[in-house]
Amino acid sequence: MGDAGIVALGKALEMSRSLRRVVLDDNGMTLVGLRALAAAMGVNRSVTELPMPLLDLSRMLSSDEADKVFAVVATLEDKLRRNQRL
């Protein structure tokens, strides 16, 4: 899927009002895709379950951008908690 697929998924998530669960991992996502996913979750209000993509995250954390990855993951978790309260 890669980042391009994650960006496309993000656009769909921004419009979705019924999708509740998104499961994705081992898709070759980088920090670019993770940021796109977090941005989409900033708009989406229906997704309440999004398990962290551990395989993709482990690859990202082995880079020199680990602090940025942690910050985006924290944003994603905040958006999920917001949606769970709605």
HTML snippet that shows the backbone in 3Dmol.js (N, CA, C, O; Angstrom):
<script src="https://3Dmol.org/build/3Dmol-min.js"></script>
<div id="view" style="width:600px;height:400px;position:relative"></div>
<script>
const pdb = `
ATOM      1  N   MET A   1       0.834  -1.181   0.000  1.00  0.00           N
ATOM      2  CA  MET A   1       0.000   0.000   0.000  1.00  0.00           C
ATOM      3  C   MET A   1       0.878   1.243   0.000  1.00  0.00           C
ATOM      4  O   MET A   1       0.671   2.151  -0.805  1.00  0.00           O
ATOM      5  N   GLY A   2       1.853   1.288   0.895  1.00  0.00           N
ATOM      6  CA  GLY A   2       2.751   2.427   0.954  1.00  0.00           C
ATOM      7  C   GLY A   2       2.050   3.702   1.381  1.00  0.00           C
ATOM      8  O   GLY A   2       0.861   3.710   1.700  1.00  0.00           O
ATOM      9  N   ASP A   3       2.812   4.762   1.377  1.00  0.00           N
ATOM     10  CA  ASP A   3       2.269   6.048   1.812  1.00  0.00           C
ATOM     11  C   ASP A   3       1.153   6.532   0.894  1.00  0.00           C
ATOM     12  O   ASP A   3       0.188   7.137   1.361  1.00  0.00           O
ATOM     13  N   ALA A   4       1.274   6.276  -0.404  1.00  0.00           N
ATOM     14  CA  ALA A   4       0.230   6.720  -1.338  1.00  0.00           C
ATOM     15  C   ALA A   4      -1.108   6.060  -1.001  1.00  0.00           C
ATOM     16  O   ALA A   4      -2.151   6.711  -1.064  1.00  0.00           O
ATOM     17  N   GLY A   5      -1.084   4.803  -0.653  1.00  0.00           N
ATOM     18  CA  GLY A   5      -2.309   4.109  -0.265  1.00  0.00           C
ATOM     19  C   GLY A   5      -2.870   4.628   1.042  1.00  0.00           C
ATOM     20  O   GLY A   5      -4.086   4.729   1.206  1.00  0.00           O
ATOM     21  N   ILE A   6      -1.989   4.956   1.971  1.00  0.00           N
ATOM     22  CA  ILE A   6      -2.431   5.492   3.258  1.00  0.00           C
ATOM     23  C   ILE A   6      -3.051   6.879   3.058  1.00  0.00           C
ATOM     24  O   ILE A   6      -4.052   7.211   3.694  1.00  0.00           O
ATOM     25  N   VAL A   7      -2.458   7.680   2.180  1.00  0.00           N
ATOM     26  CA  VAL A   7      -3.022   9.004   1.881  1.00  0.00           C
ATOM     27  C   VAL A   7      -4.423   8.839   1.288  1.00  0.00           C
ATOM     28  O   VAL A   7      -5.344   9.565   1.661  1.00  0.00           O
ATOM     29  N   ALA A   8      -4.584   7.881   0.362  1.00  0.00           N
ATOM     30  CA  ALA A   8      -5.902   7.636  -0.232  1.00  0.00           C
ATOM     31  C   ALA A   8      -6.891   7.160   0.828  1.00  0.00           C
ATOM     32  O   ALA A   8      -8.039   7.603   0.854  1.00  0.00           O
ATOM     33  N   LEU A   9      -6.448   6.267   1.695  1.00  0.00           N
ATOM     34  CA  LEU A   9      -7.297   5.806   2.796  1.00  0.00           C
ATOM     35  C   LEU A   9      -7.689   6.982   3.681  1.00  0.00           C
ATOM     36  O   LEU A   9      -8.834   7.079   4.121  1.00  0.00           O
ATOM     37  N   GLY A  10      -6.750   7.860   3.937  1.00  0.00           N
ATOM     38  CA  GLY A  10      -7.031   9.033   4.755  1.00  0.00           C
ATOM     39  C   GLY A  10      -8.128   9.898   4.166  1.00  0.00           C
ATOM     40  O   GLY A  10      -8.984  10.405   4.891  1.00  0.00           O
ATOM     41  N   LYS A  11      -8.105  10.068   2.860  1.00  0.00           N
ATOM     42  CA  LYS A  11      -9.156  10.865   2.216  1.00  0.00           C
ATOM     43  C   LYS A  11     -10.516  10.204   2.389  1.00  0.00           C
ATOM     44  O   LYS A  11     -11.521  10.883   2.596  1.00  0.00           O
ATOM     45  N   ALA A  12     -10.545   8.877   2.304  1.00  0.00           N
ATOM     46  CA  ALA A  12     -11.802   8.158   2.523  1.00  0.00           C
ATOM     47  C   ALA A  12     -12.250   8.283   3.978  1.00  0.00           C
ATOM     48  O   ALA A  12     -13.440   8.439   4.252  1.00  0.00           O
ATOM     49  N   LEU A  13     -11.301   8.214   4.905  1.00  0.00           N
ATOM     50  CA  LEU A  13     -11.643   8.345   6.325  1.00  0.00           C
ATOM     51  C   LEU A  13     -12.218   9.718   6.637  1.00  0.00           C
ATOM     52  O   LEU A  13     -13.097   9.845   7.489  1.00  0.00           O
ATOM     53  N   GLU A  14     -11.732  10.738   5.958  1.00  0.00           N
ATOM     54  CA  GLU A  14     -12.244  12.077   6.198  1.00  0.00           C
ATOM     55  C   GLU A  14     -13.722  12.192   5.837  1.00  0.00           C
ATOM     56  O   GLU A  14     -14.443  13.000   6.421  1.00  0.00           O
ATOM     57  N   MET A  15     -14.174  11.391   4.881  1.00  0.00           N
ATOM     58  CA  MET A  15     -15.571  11.455   4.438  1.00  0.00           C
ATOM     59  C   MET A  15     -16.459  10.438   5.142  1.00  0.00           C
ATOM     60  O   MET A  15     -17.681  10.586   5.151  1.00  0.00           O
ATOM     61  N   SER A  16     -15.863   9.416   5.726  1.00  0.00           N
ATOM     62  CA  SER A  16     -16.652   8.334   6.319  1.00  0.00           C
ATOM     63  C   SER A  16     -17.339   8.776   7.597  1.00  0.00           C
ATOM     64  O   SER A  16     -16.753   9.441   8.451  1.00  0.00           O
ATOM     65  N   ARG A  17     -18.599   8.386   7.701  1.00  0.00           N
ATOM     66  CA  ARG A  17     -19.360   8.630   8.928  1.00  0.00           C
ATOM     67  C   ARG A  17     -19.826   7.333   9.573  1.00  0.00           C
ATOM     68  O   ARG A  17     -20.499   7.347  10.604  1.00  0.00           O
ATOM     69  N   SER A  18     -19.457   6.200   8.950  1.00  0.00           N
ATOM     70  CA  SER A  18     -19.946   4.936   9.482  1.00  0.00           C
ATOM     71  C   SER A  18     -18.841   3.931   9.804  1.00  0.00           C
ATOM     72  O   SER A  18     -19.075   2.993  10.566  1.00  0.00           O
ATOM     73  N   LEU A  19     -17.669   4.103   9.252  1.00  0.00           N
ATOM     74  CA  LEU A  19     -16.580   3.167   9.503  1.00  0.00           C
ATOM     75  C   LEU A  19     -16.146   3.265  10.965  1.00  0.00           C
ATOM     76  O   LEU A  19     -15.868   4.355  11.464  1.00  0.00           O
ATOM     77  N   ARG A  20     -16.091   2.127  11.644  1.00  0.00           N
ATOM     78  CA  ARG A  20     -15.767   2.117  13.068  1.00  0.00           C
ATOM     79  C   ARG A  20     -14.373   1.563  13.371  1.00  0.00           C
ATOM     80  O   ARG A  20     -13.748   1.958  14.355  1.00  0.00           O
ATOM     81  N   ARG A  21     -13.890   0.655  12.531  1.00  0.00           N
ATOM     82  CA  ARG A  21     -12.620  -0.031  12.809  1.00  0.00           C
ATOM     83  C   ARG A  21     -11.753  -0.043  11.558  1.00  0.00           C
ATOM     84  O   ARG A  21     -12.219  -0.348  10.461  1.00  0.00           O
ATOM     85  N   VAL A  22     -10.488   0.296  11.747  1.00  0.00           N
ATOM     86  CA  VAL A  22      -9.508   0.256  10.662  1.00  0.00           C
ATOM     87  C   VAL A  22      -8.316  -0.543  11.166  1.00  0.00           C
ATOM     88  O   VAL A  22      -7.728  -0.215  12.196  1.00  0.00           O
ATOM     89  N   VAL A  23      -7.968  -1.589  10.435  1.00  0.00           N
ATOM     90  CA  VAL A  23      -6.821  -2.421  10.793  1.00  0.00           C
ATOM     91  C   VAL A  23      -5.855  -2.392   9.619  1.00  0.00           C
ATOM     92  O   VAL A  23      -6.194  -2.806   8.510  1.00  0.00           O
ATOM     93  N   LEU A  24      -4.662  -1.905   9.872  1.00  0.00           N
ATOM     94  CA  LEU A  24      -3.646  -1.900   8.822  1.00  0.00           C
ATOM     95  C   LEU A  24      -2.292  -2.043   9.470  1.00  0.00           C
ATOM     96  O   LEU A  24      -2.030  -1.463  10.524  1.00  0.00           O
ATOM     97  N   ASP A  25      -1.440  -2.808   8.845  1.00  0.00           N
ATOM     98  CA  ASP A  25      -0.074  -2.970   9.322  1.00  0.00           C
ATOM     99  C   ASP A  25       0.726  -3.640   8.221  1.00  0.00           C
ATOM    100  O   ASP A  25       0.174  -4.293   7.335  1.00  0.00           O
ATOM    101  N   ASP A  26       2.008  -3.470   8.293  1.00  0.00           N
ATOM    102  CA  ASP A  26       2.937  -4.056   7.335  1.00  0.00           C
ATOM    103  C   ASP A  26       2.594  -3.625   5.909  1.00  0.00           C
ATOM    104  O   ASP A  26       2.569  -4.433   4.981  1.00  0.00           O
ATOM    105  N   ASN A  27       2.334  -2.335   5.769  1.00  0.00           N
ATOM    106  CA  ASN A  27       1.974  -1.774   4.472  1.00  0.00           C
ATOM    107  C   ASN A  27       3.041  -0.848   3.911  1.00  0.00           C
ATOM    108  O   ASN A  27       2.790  -0.135   2.940  1.00  0.00           O
ATOM    109  N   GLY A  28       4.210  -0.847   4.498  1.00  0.00           N
ATOM    110  CA  GLY A  28       5.275   0.019   4.019  1.00  0.00           C
ATOM    111  C   GLY A  28       5.033   1.486   4.336  1.00  0.00           C
ATOM    112  O   GLY A  28       5.529   2.372   3.640  1.00  0.00           O
ATOM    113  N   MET A  29       4.273   1.733   5.381  1.00  0.00           N
ATOM    114  CA  MET A  29       3.980   3.100   5.789  1.00  0.00           C
ATOM    115  C   MET A  29       5.225   3.729   6.413  1.00  0.00           C
ATOM    116  O   MET A  29       5.946   3.086   7.176  1.00  0.00           O
ATOM    117  N   THR A  30       5.461   4.989   6.078  1.00  0.00           N
ATOM    118  CA  THR A  30       6.536   5.756   6.692  1.00  0.00           C
ATOM    119  C   THR A  30       5.905   6.877   7.510  1.00  0.00           C
ATOM    120  O   THR A  30       4.687   6.923   7.681  1.00  0.00           O
ATOM    121  N   LEU A  31       6.727   7.760   8.002  1.00  0.00           N
ATOM    122  CA  LEU A  31       6.228   8.895   8.771  1.00  0.00           C
ATOM    123  C   LEU A  31       5.276   9.747   7.937  1.00  0.00           C
ATOM    124  O   LEU A  31       4.346  10.343   8.481  1.00  0.00           O
ATOM    125  N   VAL A  32       5.492   9.812   6.650  1.00  0.00           N
ATOM    126  CA  VAL A  32       4.594  10.563   5.759  1.00  0.00           C
ATOM    127  C   VAL A  32       3.184   9.983   5.822  1.00  0.00           C
ATOM    128  O   VAL A  32       2.216  10.729   5.973  1.00  0.00           O
ATOM    129  N   GLY A  33       3.060   8.673   5.708  1.00  0.00           N
ATOM    130  CA  GLY A  33       1.752   8.023   5.775  1.00  0.00           C
ATOM    131  C   GLY A  33       1.133   8.125   7.149  1.00  0.00           C
ATOM    132  O   GLY A  33      -0.076   8.317   7.279  1.00  0.00           O
ATOM    133  N   LEU A  34       1.956   7.997   8.177  1.00  0.00           N
ATOM    134  CA  LEU A  34       1.453   8.098   9.549  1.00  0.00           C
ATOM    135  C   LEU A  34       0.882   9.491   9.802  1.00  0.00           C
ATOM    136  O   LEU A  34      -0.162   9.634  10.439  1.00  0.00           O
ATOM    137  N   ARG A  35       1.565  10.507   9.305  1.00  0.00           N
ATOM    138  CA  ARG A  35       1.052  11.871   9.452  1.00  0.00           C
ATOM    139  C   ARG A  35      -0.255  12.057   8.686  1.00  0.00           C
ATOM    140  O   ARG A  35      -1.168  12.724   9.171  1.00  0.00           O
ATOM    141  N   ALA A  36      -0.350  11.474   7.497  1.00  0.00           N
ATOM    142  CA  ALA A  36      -1.589  11.571   6.717  1.00  0.00           C
ATOM    143  C   ALA A  36      -2.734  10.889   7.458  1.00  0.00           C
ATOM    144  O   ALA A  36      -3.855  11.398   7.473  1.00  0.00           O
ATOM    145  N   LEU A  37      -2.459   9.748   8.067  1.00  0.00           N
ATOM    146  CA  LEU A  37      -3.480   9.036   8.837  1.00  0.00           C
ATOM    147  C   LEU A  37      -3.921   9.874  10.039  1.00  0.00           C
ATOM    148  O   LEU A  37      -5.114   9.962  10.328  1.00  0.00           O
ATOM    149  N   ALA A  38      -2.978  10.480  10.729  1.00  0.00           N
ATOM    150  CA  ALA A  38      -3.314  11.321  11.884  1.00  0.00           C
ATOM    151  C   ALA A  38      -4.134  12.534  11.447  1.00  0.00           C
ATOM    152  O   ALA A  38      -5.075  12.929  12.136  1.00  0.00           O
ATOM    153  N   ALA A  39      -3.780  13.120  10.314  1.00  0.00           N
ATOM    154  CA  ALA A  39      -4.544  14.273   9.812  1.00  0.00           C
ATOM    155  C   ALA A  39      -5.972  13.866   9.480  1.00  0.00           C
ATOM    156  O   ALA A  39      -6.914  14.597   9.784  1.00  0.00           O
ATOM    157  N   ALA A  40      -6.138  12.712   8.862  1.00  0.00           N
ATOM    158  CA  ALA A  40      -7.483  12.224   8.524  1.00  0.00           C
ATOM    159  C   ALA A  40      -8.294  11.962   9.778  1.00  0.00           C
ATOM    160  O   ALA A  40      -9.493  12.238   9.817  1.00  0.00           O
ATOM    161  N   MET A  41      -7.643  11.427  10.804  1.00  0.00           N
ATOM    162  CA  MET A  41      -8.351  11.167  12.054  1.00  0.00           C
ATOM    163  C   MET A  41      -8.717  12.466  12.764  1.00  0.00           C
ATOM    164  O   MET A  41      -9.594  12.476  13.627  1.00  0.00           O
ATOM    165  N   GLY A  42      -8.063  13.542  12.413  1.00  0.00           N
ATOM    166  CA  GLY A  42      -8.446  14.845  12.946  1.00  0.00           C
ATOM    167  C   GLY A  42      -9.811  15.271  12.456  1.00  0.00           C
ATOM    168  O   GLY A  42     -10.500  16.046  13.119  1.00  0.00           O
ATOM    169  N   VAL A  43     -10.209  14.765  11.289  1.00  0.00           N
ATOM    170  CA  VAL A  43     -11.505  15.087  10.686  1.00  0.00           C
ATOM    171  C   VAL A  43     -12.536  14.004  10.997  1.00  0.00           C
ATOM    172  O   VAL A  43     -13.697  14.306  11.271  1.00  0.00           O
ATOM    173  N   ASN A  44     -12.108  12.750  10.955  1.00  0.00           N
ATOM    174  CA  ASN A  44     -13.023  11.615  11.148  1.00  0.00           C
ATOM    175  C   ASN A  44     -13.550  11.578  12.577  1.00  0.00           C
ATOM    176  O   ASN A  44     -12.812  11.825  13.531  1.00  0.00           O
ATOM    177  N   ARG A  45     -14.837  11.266  12.710  1.00  0.00           N
ATOM    178  CA  ARG A  45     -15.454  11.154  14.033  1.00  0.00           C
ATOM    179  C   ARG A  45     -16.055   9.771  14.286  1.00  0.00           C
ATOM    180  O   ARG A  45     -16.626   9.532  15.350  1.00  0.00           O
ATOM    181  N   SER A  46     -15.929   8.850  13.308  1.00  0.00           N
ATOM    182  CA  SER A  46     -16.584   7.555  13.468  1.00  0.00           C
ATOM    183  C   SER A  46     -15.643   6.426  13.872  1.00  0.00           C
ATOM    184  O   SER A  46     -16.072   5.489  14.545  1.00  0.00           O
ATOM    185  N   VAL A  47     -14.388   6.489  13.486  1.00  0.00           N
ATOM    186  CA  VAL A  47     -13.459   5.389  13.789  1.00  0.00           C
ATOM    187  C   VAL A  47     -13.118   5.419  15.277  1.00  0.00           C
ATOM    188  O   VAL A  47     -12.618   6.414  15.802  1.00  0.00           O
ATOM    189  N   THR A  48     -13.404   4.303  15.938  1.00  0.00           N
ATOM    190  CA  THR A  48     -13.119   4.190  17.370  1.00  0.00           C
ATOM    191  C   THR A  48     -12.066   3.127  17.666  1.00  0.00           C
ATOM    192  O   THR A  48     -11.574   3.029  18.790  1.00  0.00           O
ATOM    193  N   GLU A  49     -11.724   2.333  16.657  1.00  0.00           N
ATOM    194  CA  GLU A  49     -10.702   1.296  16.822  1.00  0.00           C
ATOM    195  C   GLU A  49      -9.712   1.388  15.674  1.00  0.00           C
ATOM    196  O   GLU A  49     -10.081   1.285  14.504  1.00  0.00           O
ATOM    197  N   LEU A  50      -8.462   1.581  16.024  1.00  0.00           N
ATOM    198  CA  LEU A  50      -7.384   1.615  15.043  1.00  0.00           C
ATOM    199  C   LEU A  50      -6.137   1.094  15.744  1.00  0.00           C
ATOM    200  O   LEU A  50      -5.344   1.872  16.274  1.00  0.00           O
ATOM    201  N   PRO A  51      -5.963  -0.238  15.746  1.00  0.00           N
ATOM    202  CA  PRO A  51      -4.766  -0.785  16.393  1.00  0.00           C
ATOM    203  C   PRO A  51      -3.513  -0.188  15.748  1.00  0.00           C
ATOM    204  O   PRO A  51      -3.435  -0.056  14.527  1.00  0.00           O
ATOM    205  N   MET A  52      -2.560   0.160  16.564  1.00  0.00           N
ATOM    206  CA  MET A  52      -1.341   0.752  16.040  1.00  0.00           C
ATOM    207  C   MET A  52      -0.637  -0.242  15.111  1.00  0.00           C
ATOM    208  O   MET A  52      -0.527  -1.423  15.439  1.00  0.00           O
ATOM    209  N   PRO A  53      -0.165   0.227  13.965  1.00  0.00           N
ATOM    210  CA  PRO A  53       0.517  -0.648  12.993  1.00  0.00           C
ATOM    211  C   PRO A  53       1.948  -0.954  13.468  1.00  0.00           C
ATOM    212  O   PRO A  53       2.906  -0.289  13.074  1.00  0.00           O
ATOM    213  N   LEU A  54       2.057  -1.953  14.304  1.00  0.00           N
ATOM    214  CA  LEU A  54       3.307  -2.214  15.011  1.00  0.00           C
ATOM    215  C   LEU A  54       4.486  -2.529  14.094  1.00  0.00           C
ATOM    216  O   LEU A  54       5.603  -2.082  14.354  1.00  0.00           O
ATOM    217  N   LEU A  55       4.259  -3.281  13.041  1.00  0.00           N
ATOM    218  CA  LEU A  55       5.375  -3.594  12.144  1.00  0.00           C
ATOM    219  C   LEU A  55       5.887  -2.345  11.442  1.00  0.00           C
ATOM    220  O   LEU A  55       7.095  -2.125  11.342  1.00  0.00           O
ATOM    221  N   ASP A  56       4.957  -1.530  10.958  1.00  0.00           N
ATOM    222  CA  ASP A  56       5.365  -0.285  10.316  1.00  0.00           C
ATOM    223  C   ASP A  56       6.030   0.648  11.328  1.00  0.00           C
ATOM    224  O   ASP A  56       7.050   1.267  11.026  1.00  0.00           O
ATOM    225  N   LEU A  57       5.454   0.750  12.526  1.00  0.00           N
ATOM    226  CA  LEU A  57       6.028   1.617  13.553  1.00  0.00           C
ATOM    227  C   LEU A  57       7.428   1.165  13.953  1.00  0.00           C
ATOM    228  O   LEU A  57       8.309   1.995  14.176  1.00  0.00           O
ATOM    229  N   SER A  58       7.637  -0.135  14.045  1.00  0.00           N
ATOM    230  CA  SER A  58       8.963  -0.620  14.446  1.00  0.00           C
ATOM    231  C   SER A  58      10.012  -0.214  13.418  1.00  0.00           C
ATOM    232  O   SER A  58      11.146   0.100  13.779  1.00  0.00           O
ATOM    233  N   ARG A  59       9.642  -0.218  12.144  1.00  0.00           N
ATOM    234  CA  ARG A  59      10.589   0.238  11.120  1.00  0.00           C
ATOM    235  C   ARG A  59      10.852   1.741  11.265  1.00  0.00           C
ATOM    236  O   ARG A  59      11.989   2.194  11.141  1.00  0.00           O
ATOM    237  N   MET A  60       9.793   2.503  11.527  1.00  0.00           N
ATOM    238  CA  MET A  60       9.953   3.952  11.679  1.00  0.00           C
ATOM    239  C   MET A  60      10.801   4.294  12.895  1.00  0.00           C
ATOM    240  O   MET A  60      11.601   5.229  12.856  1.00  0.00           O
ATOM    241  N   LEU A  61      10.630   3.548  13.962  1.00  0.00           N
ATOM    242  CA  LEU A  61      11.346   3.845  15.197  1.00  0.00           C
ATOM    243  C   LEU A  61      12.833   3.521  15.107  1.00  0.00           C
ATOM    244  O   LEU A  61      13.628   3.976  15.929  1.00  0.00           O
ATOM    245  N   SER A  62      13.197   2.736  14.108  1.00  0.00           N
ATOM    246  CA  SER A  62      14.618   2.432  13.929  1.00  0.00           C
ATOM    247  C   SER A  62      15.329   3.543  13.159  1.00  0.00           C
ATOM    248  O   SER A  62      16.536   3.466  12.927  1.00  0.00           O
ATOM    249  N   SER A  63      14.592   4.566  12.767  1.00  0.00           N
ATOM    250  CA  SER A  63      15.191   5.693  12.059  1.00  0.00           C
ATOM    251  C   SER A  63      15.561   6.788  13.048  1.00  0.00           C
ATOM    252  O   SER A  63      15.368   6.642  14.255  1.00  0.00           O
ATOM    253  N   ASP A  64      16.087   7.868  12.534  1.00  0.00           N
ATOM    254  CA  ASP A  64      16.456   8.989  13.405  1.00  0.00           C
ATOM    255  C   ASP A  64      15.279   9.924  13.673  1.00  0.00           C
ATOM    256  O   ASP A  64      15.464  11.013  14.217  1.00  0.00           O
ATOM    257  N   GLU A  65      14.077   9.509  13.296  1.00  0.00           N
ATOM    258  CA  GLU A  65      12.881  10.336  13.484  1.00  0.00           C
ATOM    259  C   GLU A  65      11.951   9.777  14.555  1.00  0.00           C
ATOM    260  O   GLU A  65      10.752  10.055  14.532  1.00  0.00           O
ATOM    261  N   ALA A  66      12.473   9.005  15.479  1.00  0.00           N
ATOM    262  CA  ALA A  66      11.648   8.346  16.495  1.00  0.00           C
ATOM    263  C   ALA A  66      10.813   9.345  17.288  1.00  0.00           C
ATOM    264  O   ALA A  66       9.647   9.072  17.577  1.00  0.00           O
ATOM    265  N   ASP A  67      11.377  10.489  17.646  1.00  0.00           N
ATOM    266  CA  ASP A  67      10.617  11.484  18.410  1.00  0.00           C
ATOM    267  C   ASP A  67       9.399  11.966  17.634  1.00  0.00           C
ATOM    268  O   ASP A  67       8.330  12.163  18.212  1.00  0.00           O
ATOM    269  N   LYS A  68       9.557  12.155  16.338  1.00  0.00           N
ATOM    270  CA  LYS A  68       8.442  12.586  15.488  1.00  0.00           C
ATOM    271  C   LYS A  68       7.381  11.499  15.408  1.00  0.00           C
ATOM    272  O   LYS A  68       6.185  11.790  15.422  1.00  0.00           O
ATOM    273  N   VAL A  69       7.817  10.245  15.324  1.00  0.00           N
ATOM    274  CA  VAL A  69       6.876   9.116  15.273  1.00  0.00           C
ATOM    275  C   VAL A  69       6.055   9.074  16.557  1.00  0.00           C
ATOM    276  O   VAL A  69       4.834   8.935  16.504  1.00  0.00           O
ATOM    277  N   PHE A  70       6.713   9.193  17.709  1.00  0.00           N
ATOM    278  CA  PHE A  70       5.996   9.175  18.988  1.00  0.00           C
ATOM    279  C   PHE A  70       4.974  10.305  19.062  1.00  0.00           C
ATOM    280  O   PHE A  70       3.873  10.116  19.579  1.00  0.00           O
ATOM    281  N   ALA A  71       5.332  11.465  18.550  1.00  0.00           N
ATOM    282  CA  ALA A  71       4.407  12.606  18.582  1.00  0.00           C
ATOM    283  C   ALA A  71       3.176  12.341  17.720  1.00  0.00           C
ATOM    284  O   ALA A  71       2.061  12.674  18.123  1.00  0.00           O
ATOM    285  N   VAL A  72       3.355  11.755  16.558  1.00  0.00           N
ATOM    286  CA  VAL A  72       2.214  11.467  15.677  1.00  0.00           C
ATOM    287  C   VAL A  72       1.352  10.362  16.277  1.00  0.00           C
ATOM    288  O   VAL A  72       0.125  10.426  16.203  1.00  0.00           O
ATOM    289  N   VAL A  73       1.975   9.361  16.865  1.00  0.00           N
ATOM    290  CA  VAL A  73       1.213   8.288  17.519  1.00  0.00           C
ATOM    291  C   VAL A  73       0.374   8.876  18.653  1.00  0.00           C
ATOM    292  O   VAL A  73      -0.781   8.485  18.828  1.00  0.00           O
ATOM    293  N   ALA A  74       0.925   9.792  19.412  1.00  0.00           N
ATOM    294  CA  ALA A  74       0.166  10.429  20.495  1.00  0.00           C
ATOM    295  C   ALA A  74      -1.036  11.185  19.931  1.00  0.00           C
ATOM    296  O   ALA A  74      -2.116  11.153  20.521  1.00  0.00           O
ATOM    297  N   THR A  75      -0.864  11.852  18.812  1.00  0.00           N
ATOM    298  CA  THR A  75      -1.978  12.544  18.162  1.00  0.00           C
ATOM    299  C   THR A  75      -3.053  11.561  17.735  1.00  0.00           C
ATOM    300  O   THR A  75      -4.240  11.793  17.959  1.00  0.00           O
ATOM    301  N   LEU A  76      -2.635  10.458  17.117  1.00  0.00           N
ATOM    302  CA  LEU A  76      -3.606   9.426  16.708  1.00  0.00           C
ATOM    303  C   LEU A  76      -4.384   8.909  17.912  1.00  0.00           C
ATOM    304  O   LEU A  76      -5.607   8.775  17.852  1.00  0.00           O
ATOM    305  N   GLU A  77      -3.694   8.624  18.986  1.00  0.00           N
ATOM    306  CA  GLU A  77      -4.363   8.114  20.184  1.00  0.00           C
ATOM    307  C   GLU A  77      -5.344   9.135  20.745  1.00  0.00           C
ATOM    308  O   GLU A  77      -6.423   8.763  21.206  1.00  0.00           O
ATOM    309  N   ASP A  78      -4.986  10.415  20.714  1.00  0.00           N
ATOM    310  CA  ASP A  78      -5.906  11.463  21.168  1.00  0.00           C
ATOM    311  C   ASP A  78      -7.172  11.488  20.326  1.00  0.00           C
ATOM    312  O   ASP A  78      -8.272  11.613  20.865  1.00  0.00           O
ATOM    313  N   LYS A  79      -7.030  11.372  19.018  1.00  0.00           N
ATOM    314  CA  LYS A  79      -8.197  11.401  18.119  1.00  0.00           C
ATOM    315  C   LYS A  79      -9.082  10.175  18.338  1.00  0.00           C
ATOM    316  O   LYS A  79     -10.308  10.277  18.290  1.00  0.00           O
ATOM    317  N   LEU A  80      -8.476   9.039  18.572  1.00  0.00           N
ATOM    318  CA  LEU A  80      -9.265   7.837  18.850  1.00  0.00           C
ATOM    319  C   LEU A  80     -10.033   7.977  20.167  1.00  0.00           C
ATOM    320  O   LEU A  80     -11.208   7.616  20.242  1.00  0.00           O
ATOM    321  N   ARG A  81      -9.384   8.493  21.189  1.00  0.00           N
ATOM    322  CA  ARG A  81     -10.074   8.703  22.471  1.00  0.00           C
ATOM    323  C   ARG A  81     -11.234   9.686  22.300  1.00  0.00           C
ATOM    324  O   ARG A  81     -12.314   9.478  22.854  1.00  0.00           O
ATOM    325  N   ARG A  82     -11.012  10.736  21.547  1.00  0.00           N
ATOM    326  CA  ARG A  82     -12.097  11.704  21.288  1.00  0.00           C
ATOM    327  C   ARG A  82     -13.285  10.990  20.649  1.00  0.00           C
ATOM    328  O   ARG A  82     -14.427  11.167  21.073  1.00  0.00           O
ATOM    329  N   ASN A  83     -13.007  10.180  19.625  1.00  0.00           N
ATOM    330  CA  ASN A  83     -14.084   9.474  18.928  1.00  0.00           C
ATOM    331  C   ASN A  83     -14.799   8.484  19.843  1.00  0.00           C
ATOM    332  O   ASN A  83     -16.009   8.289  19.727  1.00  0.00           O
ATOM    333  N   GLN A  84     -14.069   7.874  20.728  1.00  0.00           N
ATOM    334  CA  GLN A  84     -14.682   6.894  21.652  1.00  0.00           C
ATOM    335  C   GLN A  84     -15.622   7.583  22.630  1.00  0.00           C
ATOM    336  O   GLN A  84     -16.558   6.958  23.128  1.00  0.00           O
ATOM    337  N   ARG A  85     -15.392   8.844  22.908  1.00  0.00           N
ATOM    338  CA  ARG A  85     -16.266   9.581  23.838  1.00  0.00           C
ATOM    339  C   ARG A  85     -17.522  10.113  23.160  1.00  0.00           C
ATOM    340  O   ARG A  85     -18.490  10.459  23.836  1.00  0.00           O
ATOM    341  N   LEU A  86     -17.515  10.182  21.831  1.00  0.00           N
ATOM    342  CA  LEU A  86     -18.674  10.737  21.112  1.00  0.00           C
ATOM    343  C   LEU A  86     -19.866   9.811  21.156  1.00  0.00           C
ATOM    344  O   LEU A  86     -20.917  10.130  20.600  1.00  0.00           O
TER     345      LEU A  86
END
`;
const viewer = $3Dmol.createViewer("view");
viewer.addModel(pdb, "pdb");
viewer.setStyle({}, {cartoon: {color: "spectrum"}});
viewer.zoomTo();
viewer.render();
</script>
